[in-house]
Amino acid sequence: MNRTLLFARSLGLRAFSSEVPRIEKTVNSVTLLGRVGADPLKRGTDEHPVVTFSLATHNNYKYESGDWVQRTDWHRIVVFKPQLGESLQNFLKKGQRCLVTGKISYGEITDQEGKTRLSTSIIADDVIFFSNQ
């Protein structure tokens, strides 16, 4: 092994040359069960529609005093699958319970004022919605 590859590895970097890269298994899986925060919105183009909606999940915990507190987390759900997005637009409504499976994605969004901010989204592979009864 040459000195450049040894140096790269000593820094924790992977350097590929004529070596066959090692393919390793990774997992990026998210499952959320919660309530829809607002009716799904269609964005993008007709050729590449993107449907987004917010989902609230919560955790209950108890203080030493005995008081219970509920903490709500809001998740941004993004749907790229055209048929799934269309179904969500037709049937999923604010306040409805749903189960989302997908993967987490981190990125940056530039707002209308031109400011860049960090974004965390759940890219939905499947959404199961429950009737409001």
Disulfide bonds with the S-S distance in Angstrom:
none
